[in-house]
Structure formats: C-alpha cells, structure tokens
C-alpha cells in the first residue's frame, strides 16, 4: 500500500490528478522558517519537477537583509548563483484556503553538483537524521507548540492586545486549560482543524495556555523531518486562518509584556531501527545509560545551541525567572521548572522533553540542534548532573541572556559545528549578526520614557 511516507513522483502525479490540482506552491523553508519559492502551473511543475532560485534565498534574515561582506561569502558565492529545488513527493498537501485547486510541495535545495545545499535548514535536519540512521537508530519527536491570538495591529509602535472572542470581550486574565476560553474562538479553531484535516497534519490536542489569548497545539510523535514539515505548514495554516477571522496569530517568543512567552517544547526519544525498541530503557524497564548520556549531551551543548533555539533578540525576553520558561539546564523527572524534563511514562515511551526551545525557532533547525546535542551526549558518554528535585527557578541562570552572547557560544562550539555543518553555522551566525545590528538601530519606548529627561 502506498502511503505518504513512501510517495514517488508517479504517486505524486496520481495524487495531483485525483485532487484536480491546477497550481502548485513550490515551497522551501528559509533560515527563519518563512516559506520562499514560486507558484507554478501544474503543467510547468510536472515538466520541470523543480525550479531554480538564488542560493541566498534560504540564507537571509527575518528583515530580508544579507551580510555585505565577511565569512558569509566564504560559504555562499558572491556571484549570486542558482541552486536547484527538487520537490519531496511525500510533502504534497492541498492548500485548503485557495480558491482554485492548489497543492503545496516542500522542496529540497541542491547545488550544481547535485549535492544538498548544506546550509539549507531542511538539509541540516536530514544530515542529523542520517547520522542517527548510521548508528542503527531512529529519533522520534513530538513538538508542543504555543502561540498567541492577538487583535489586528497594523502599527508596530502599539502594544499587542488579546482579540475579541465570540462573547464580544477580550481576555483580561489568565485562563490556563480553560475550555470556555478556547470556546471563545470556536469558529477560528473549527477552521484550523478543518484545514489541518484536509492537509493531513497530525495535530493532537488543543489547549488554552497560561497567557491571555495564548494557545498550545500538540503533535503526535513521528520522524523529525516529517514533523518539522508539519510544524512549518501548521504555522502557515494558523496565520491564514486567524487573518480570516480578523485577528493575528503570532509565534513570537514574547509578544505581550507581562504575559508568559511561547515555547516549542520537544519530546524526544530514540528507537532501534531493527526492532523499534526504545534505547532509553533497559530490558528490565529502568532508565538506560543512553538515557542519561542523552541528557548529559543536552546539558553540555544547549548553552551553545541557544542561538538556534532562541534565534531573535525577542527570544531572550521569554527566558526569565518564574515565567513558565527555563533559565538553566537542570534536569528532573516530572518537573516543569527545569530546562530538561523527563515526563512520567512507561519504559517503552520513556522520553526527554527539551523545554528551552522557543516557538519562534525554525522547526528544522531546532530539531536538528536538539537531536545533535543528544547524539553527542551518547557518542561522548557525557554524564548528566544530579537530578533536580526542587524548584529550578531558584537556581542560577545557566543560559545566555542575549542573542550576541548566544552567538559567541555557538561560534566557539566545534562539536556542534561538526554535527550541523561549519558552513551552516557560519551562514546562520552571520545572518543573525545582521538582524541584531538592525534591531540596535531602533530606539524603544522604554529608552524614551526613562532616559530622555533623566540622564
């Protein structure tokens, strides 16, 4: 039986015929997770099975800027040459909000020699998964993605506010896990679930999170590449659905002052490719040495990976004490105050939850980085610290406090560069430097309020 997991190009053509598709959105995720690409007529897509775009399209900042000089151009040609984008047939999905029958297909990036472009986010995650496969392992992940619904706001100088629900009122208090608070936005969530069903996105539960207008969606566990694709497509879907209900959906890490930030908690485990057994558990059901080494790897390398988990200046506003976000790399069992949590589970389902990652992270990059940390922990047999059994918020900060500090740690970590690719680290860090420089050109309201007449 042909399933989406083993779609070939022949299966793709049959699928397009069945859905009477006339246009194809050819998508490639860039460094920020933005969908770049082209829209092609069905005939052109079938004829070419791909397209060409400049290499730098997947290596630009969130502002659309590129470095003007420096190490960036040791990786990317200054001649602005093309790369070839090839469709991955397994990613084809309908675009449920399109007027005409339209499909969307995620593409991989190849250079002129036919090799994967190493700094493209999807290539980085593929490479890390291949390293696991070479060991006879298969990583399994399950993201929990938080986001805010906010009232339409076209003026970036005006603070965001919760949207008006069906009662005609905006939320003014925190409504964690409230069913009625979710029901305030029933028409929107009905559309989101309908879109997800048409797109065959494997979303699980929807809950109201702590913040006013803050929601969380959970995904079923699966292979990292497929789930990164689903998170990438889900973000597009939620934004589109929200706009149709006269509101915005945002995955900013800290969109509203005084409210908790938004995370992408990632549950992760590793199974043997041979029999599907969880390598985190011994035959007698106790935690294995690999379980502890994986935690040790996360503890050792997470500070250096923070620029990948928290990619913007805004990301570090989320990571503050007593705000439902971790400030350190302690680990504990069923302890939500730590950065690395081991949920209560059966031996077969034993897993580790990385609670550090922000909702604003590129899903391909974040999953590649967290899996790389754990892989290095196992391969290097890194022992974790003693389990934290108390309130980790009372401990010291163990994570970088700013994007620049995080970038310096990332550049200095050679093990992660070897895992993720030195070229990728160079491109990524140079782009983030440009973004930070753009941010520093902006004078904030706080500066005008407190410094204008007082210094």
C-alpha positions, 0 to 999 in steps of 0.5 A: 500500500502506498502511503505518504511516507513512501510517495514517488513522483508517479504517486505524486502525479496520481495524487495531483490528478485525483485532487484536480490540482491546477497550481502548485506552491513550490515551497522551501523553508528559509533560515527563519522558517518563512516559506520562499519559492514560486507558484507554478502551473501544474503543467510547468511543475510536472515538466520541470519537477523543480525550479531554480532560485538564488542560493541566498534565498534560504540564507537571509534574515527575518528583515530580508537583509544579507551580510555585505561582506565577511565569512558569509561569502566564504560559504555562499558565492558572491556571484549570486548563483542558482541552486536547484529545488527538487520537490519531496513527493511525500510533502504534497498537501492541498492548500485548503484556503485557495480558491482554485485547486492548489497543492503545496510541495516542500522542496529540497535545495541542491547545488550544481553538483547535485549535492544538498545545499548544506546550509539549507535548514531542511538539509541540516535536519536530514544530515542529523537524521542520517547520522542517527540512521548510521548508528542503527537508530531512529529519533522520534519527536513530538513538538508542543507548540504555543502561540498567541491570538492577538487583535489586528495591529497594523502599527508596530509602535502599539502594544499587542492586545488579546482579540475579541472572542465570540462573547464580544470581550477580550481576555483580561486574565489568565485562563490556563486549560480553560475550555470556555476560553478556547470556546471563545474562538470556536469558529477560528479553531473549527477552521484550523482543524478543518484545514489541518484535516484536509492537509493531513497534519497530525495535530493532537490536542488543543489547549488554552495556555497560561497567557491571555489569548495564548494557545498550545497545539500538540503533535503526535510523535513521528520522524523529525523531518516529517514533523518539522514539515508539519510544524512549518505548514501548521504555522502557515495554516494558523496565520491564514486562518486567524487573518480570516477571522480578523485577528493575528496569530503570532509565534513570537517568543514574547509578544505581550509584556507581562504575559508568559512567552511561547515555547516549542517544547520537544519530546524526544526519544530514540528507537532501534531501527531493527526492532523499534525498541526504545534505547532509553530503557533497559530490558528490565524497564529502568532508565538506560545509560543512553538515557542519561548520556542523552541528557548529559549531551543536552546539558553540555551543548544547549548553552551553545545551541541557544542561538538556534533555539532562541534565534531573535533578540525577542527570544531572550525576553521569554527566558526569565525567572518564574515565567513558565520558561527555563533559565538553566539546564537542570534536569528532573523527572516530572518537573516543569521548572527545569530546562530538561524534563523527563515526563512520567511514562512507561519504559517503552515511551520513556522520553526527554522533553527539551523545554528551552526551545522557543516557538519562534525557532525554525522547526528544522533547525531546532530539531536538528540542534536538539537531536545533535546535542543528544547524539553527542551526549551518547557518542561522548558518554557525557554524564548528566548532573544530579537530578533536580528535585526542587524548584529550578527557578531558584537556581542560577541562570545557566543560559545566555541572556542575549542573542550576541552572547548566544552567538559567541557560544555557538561560534566557539562550539566545534562539536556542534559545528561538526554535527550541523555543518561549519558552513551552516553555522557560519551562514546562520551566525552571520545572518543573525549578526545582521538582524541584531545590528538592525534591531540596535538601530531602533530606539524603544519606548522604554529608552524614551520614557526613562532616559530622555529627561533623566540622564 
